[in-house]
């Protein structure tokens, strides 16, 4: 009688090279923020030179985070990124709370926000997308009003579906798309920078001008929050660690070089903005990039910025789906989530069910219009988990000193400590400014606890 053959476990495939990994960093970070946040920043700090100080500080903090994550990613090249770091440093509960938050609110809400931003920019060319397709006669809308479904929302859901479908067919397919849209995006932003810096009527005196603003520590931190939002996303590449070739080498390189590239692009873009526009004009403009290009090339220039913004959002959206879908997959592999989510497609070698789950839930959030509110609620708690993940570098140095570390954080322990302290200040500021939203966010995350103990109990049987 023949022995039963062991079941063949299909694993994710290491199909992403250094360029695909770096494209996830650059493409996911540069979304719509660079086209919008300089307005918020100048309103808070007042002077142009201080705005650039904030961009540099925000960039250095992001680089410190990337340097810290580089050690973790090289030592623990598994799917899930922060989920894995928190699990290894503090135990499975903390990893689960991170994964729970990412799956149902943070990452899915970010995807919904990006997709909605795409359709909002598209309404510049097709205003009819803002029209109401149908109304659901239930008190689900703003202020308990009936829920209005707009044509653009359906389009945003379709964009999520198409990108989810692309990533379903292999990490190489999704990675190649990420490289293409990121290269196009950087090229378009580069063109905007060159056009701005070569504008014949540009005024270098704008860099020494200022406008009335809160300033001081309050204004600085408010501007820093906006800058860090624009820098957010550099950590996403760690979520696909198990699909990157030579991760001990390529992951640290992608994190560090990608973050440095974003810092350079952001600084150059802002130099172009303020060479063309005065601080007062930047402060009064809802879309500073569009206003700069309209000044130089008229409405055609503003239209070109809308196209650049849409491509930029597409790259961020694709990178978010590609990376974010690995978090619920990692939880399911640890038997702390629905077991089907751990399924790996036998042919495409992707976490196919996880991709479909995250895409479908994000599309649903687009339909409800509640993603912004949910995301605001979890910023406080997510930032705590973010700081804890970075502190894992220090915790694991003591907890697992013999762990193989192909890359060690430059400037350790000061680099991770400075990053954690900065995030802690922002967490404290959020709690003081928005205590209700902060505690509601903690409540949303706490909803995951019964599920954690249920899955943990099942695992012990």
N, C-alpha and C positions, 0 to 999 in steps of 0.2 A: 504494500500500500504506500503510495507516494506521499511525501510530506507536503503540507500546505505551504505555498510560497508566501513570503512576507509581502504585505501591501507596498506597492511602489508609491513613494511620496514625491509629488511633483514640487520642485523648488522654484523660486524666482530665479531669473537668469541675469547674470552680470553682463549686461549689454550696453551700459552707459560708459562712455569714455570721458576724458577730462573736459572736452568741449561741451558735451551734453550736460555734465555736472555744473560747469561754470555758467552755462546758459540758464540753468534753473535758478542759480543765485541772482544773476543780473536781471533775467527776464521776470522773475517773481518779485523782486524788490521794486523795480521801476514800473509802477503801474500808472495811476493818474495823479499821484501825490506831487510829483515835480511840476505838474502843470497848474497846481492849485495852492499848495501850502505856503509859498513865499508871501502871499497876501496875508495870511494869518500871522506869520512870523513877524513881518514888518509892523503890523498893527500892535504887536506885543512888545517888541524891543525898541521900535522907533528909528534907530540909526542903521544905515546900511552896513557899516563895519561890524556892528554887534550881530546883525543877522548872519554875516559870514562866520563870526565866532561860533554862533550856535550851530551852523552847518558843520563846522570843523569838529566841535565837541560831540555832536550827534554821530558824526562819521567815526571819530575815534572810539566812542563807546561801542558802536556796532562792530568795529574792528576788534576791540577787546573781547567782545562776545564771540566773534568768529574765531579768534585765536584760542579761546577756551574750548569752543565746540570742536575745533580741529583735533585736539587731543582726544576728546571723547569719541568722535566719529572714527578716528583711526584705530582706537583701542576696541571699540564696540561697533563694528560695521554691520549692524543688523537693521532690518526694516523697522521704522517707527520713530527713529530720532530721539527726541526728548522722552518719549514713552520708555524707551530702553534705559536711558541715563537715569531717570527717576526711579525706575524699577530696581536697577542695580545698586543705586546709592541709598535709597530710603525704603525699599520694599514694594511689593506689587500694588498696594493700595494707592500710593502716590502716582505710580505709572498709570493705573486705571483712571484716576480722577483727571489726569491730563488727557488721556485718550478719549474719555467720555466727553469732556468739554470741547475738544477739537472736533469730534465727530458730529455732535448735535448742535453746537453753537458757533465756536470760534472759526474753524476752517470752513464749514458749510456756510456760515454767515458771510465770511470773506468772499467766497465764491459767488454767492448771491449778490453781494454788493458790487463786485467787479462786473458781473453780467448785466446788472441794471445800469451801471455807469456806461457800459458799451452802448446800450440802446439809447441812453440819454444823449450821448454824443452823436449818435446816428440821427436823432430827431433834428439836428441842424440841417440835414439834407432831406429827410423825410418827416416833416412835422406831423403827418397823419399817424405816425406810430404812437404819439401821445394821446390819441383818441381812445375813448372807452369802447371796448369790444362787447362786454356784457357786464351786468351787475348781479351779484349774488345777494338776494334779499334777506341777509342775515346780519346781525350787528357785529360784523367782523372787521369793519373798516375803522378809520380814525374817528375817535370820539363816539364809538358805538354805531357809526353809520353803516349802511349797506356797503359791501366790499365791491369796489370797482376793479374790473380786470381790463387792462389796457393792451392794445396790440403789441406795444413794445415789451411788455412783460412776457408775452407768449414767445416773442423773438428771443428774449434773454434766456428763457427756458430751453429753447431750441439750440442756442449757442452752447449752453452747458451740455445738452444731450449729444451734440456733434463732437465736442472735445472729449467727453467721456467715452464715446464710441471709438474715437481715434486711439485713445490710451488703452482701451480694451484689447486692441490688436497687437500689443507688445510695447515694452518700455523703450525699445529702439525706435519704434514708430513715433511714440510720444516725444522721445528725446530729440529725434531728427526735426520734428515740427517745432520743438522748443528752440533749437538752434536757428532755424530759418526765421521765425518771427522775431527772435531776439536780435539777430543781425540786422534785419530790416528796421526794427525799432531803434536800435543804437544809431544806424545810419541816418534815419529821419531826425532824431534828436541832434545828431552831429550837424546836420544841415541847418537846423534852427539855430544852433550855436554860431556857426560860421556866418549865417545871414545877419544875425544880431551884432556880432563883433565887427563886421565890415560895413555896417550901416553908416552912410556918410554924415548923417545928422546926429549920430550918437554923442552923448555928453559925459565925459569922464568925471565931471564935477558931481554927478549923481551919487558917486561913491562916498562923498563927504557930507551929503545932506541927511536930514532926519525929519521925522514927523512927530507930533505929540502922541505919546503912548505910555502905558503903565510903567514900562521899564523896570529896573531893579531886579531883585531876585524873582518876584512874582512874574514879571514879564518874560524873564529869561527862561524860567521853567515852562511857562505856557508855550513859548516858541519851541523849546526843546521837545515837548510832547509832540508838536506838529512835525518837527524834523525826524524824530524817531519813528513816527507813523510812516513817513516817506521812506525811511531806511528799512522798515520792517519787511521780513521775508527772507533775509540772508540765511536763516537757519533751516529753510525748507529742504535743502539738498540732503541734509542728514537723515531725513525720513526715507530716502531711497538708497540708504547705505548698502543694502544687501544686493543692489542691482548695478553697482558701479565697479568697473574693472580696476584692479589694483587699488582698492579703497584706502589702504594705508598710505599711499602716495597721493592719489588723485583727490581724495576728500579734503585733506588739509589745503592742497593747492587751490581747489575750486572755491573753498570758503574764503581763503585769504585774498587771492587774486580777484575773485568776483566782487568782494566787498570793497577792495581798493579801487576797482574800476568804477563802481557806483559812486564812490566819494568824488572821484575826479570828474565824472559826468555831471553830478549835481552842482559842484562848484563852478564848472565851466558854464553850465546853463544859467546859473544865477548871475554870473558876471555879464552874460549877454543880456539878460533881463534888465539889469540896472544900468547897463551902458545905453540902452534905448529908452527906458522909462525912468522917471524920477521915483523916489520912495513914495510920494503922495499918489502918483499914478498906479504904482503897484498895490498900494494899500486900498485903493478904491476899485480895483479890478477883480471881478469874480473869477476870471480865467486869465491869469497873467500871461501865459504863453500865447494865447489867442490875441490878446490885446497888443503884445509886442509885434507879432506878425502882421496884424491889421495895420499897425502904424507904418510898417515898412512896405507891405505888398497889398494893402487893402483887404477886401473881403476874401479874395483868393488865398491870402496868407492865413487868415483865420480858419478858412476851410481846410487848409493843409494841416494845421495844428489839430483839428478835430480828427483827421485821418490818422495822424501820428498817435494821438491819444487812444484811438480805437485799436490800433495795432499793438500799442503798448499794453493796453488792458487785455487783449487776446493772449499775449505772451504770459502775463501774470496769471491769467485765468487757467491756461493750459498747465503752467507750472504748479499751480495750486491743486488742481485735480490729480496730476501725476504724483505729486509728493504726498498730499493729504490723504489719499486713499490707502496709503501704506500704514497709517496709524490704526484704524479699525482692524485691518488685516493682522497687525502685530498683536493686538489684544486678543483676537480670536485664536491665533496660534497658541497663545498662553492659556486658552480656554477661559477667558474672562469676558467673552462677548459671544454673540450668536455664532455657533460653530460653523455654519455655512459660509460666513464671511472669511474664513481662513482658506477657502477653496482657491487653488491656483489652476488657471486654465491649462489643460494638458498640452495644448498646441502653442498658444501664445505666451505661456509662462508669465502671466500677469495675475494679480489679485482681482480677478474679474468681478466677483460678487461685491467686493469692497468698493470697486470703482463705480459699479452700478448703484450701490447703496448711497454713497456720498453724493453722486451726481443727482440722483432722484430727490434726495432730501434737500439739497441746495436749490433745485428747481422748485420744489414745493415752497421753500422760504421766499423765493422770488414772488410766487403767486400770492402769498399772504401779506407781503410787504412788511413783515415783522423782523427782518434780519438786522436792520440798524439798531433797533431797540434791544434785541437779544445780545448783539455784539457789544453794545455799550454796557450792558449788565455784567458781562464776564471779563471786561478789560482788567478790572481790579484783581479778581482771583487768578486770571490767566497770567498776569504779571508776576504774581507770587510764585506760581509754578515755573515761570520763565527764569526767575532769579534762582530758584532751587535747582533747576537743571544746570545752570552755569556753575553754581556752587558744588555740583557733583564732581567737578574736577578736583576740588580740594578734599571732599568726602572720600572719594575713591582712592586718592593718594594714601589716605590713612587706612581705609577699610580693606583695600586690595593692593598693597604695595608691590606685590609680585606680578601684577597684571602687565602683559606686554604692551608697551606704549611706543609705537613706531614714531610718533611725533609728540613732543612735550611742549606745553604752552610757553611761548616766549614771555619773559617777565613774570613768571609764576613766583609767588602767589599774588603779586600786586595787581596783575591784569584782571584775573577773575574777581578779586575783591573789589576793585574800583567799579567794575561793571555791576556787580551785585548791589553795592552801595547806591549807585546811581538809580538802578531800578527800584530799590527800596524807597528812595526819596520820591520817585514818581508814584509809587503805590500809596505812600502816606499822603501825598498831595491829592490823589484821586479820592481817598477815603474822606479827607477833610472837605473837599469840594462837592463830592457826590456820595454822601453816606448811604442814602436810600438805595441808589442804584448798585453800590458796592455790596451791600448786604443782600440785595435781591440776587445778585450774581452768585454770591456764596450759596444762596438757597438753591439756585438752579443746578449748581455743581453737586450740592448735597443730595439732590434727587437721584444721583447715580449710586449712592451708598447701598440702598437695598438690593440693587442689581449686582453690585460687587459681591456682597455677602451671599447672595443666591448662587452666583456662579462659583464662588469659592467653596460653598457647601457642596455643590454638585461634584466638584473636583475631588472632594475628600471621600466621596462614597465609593 
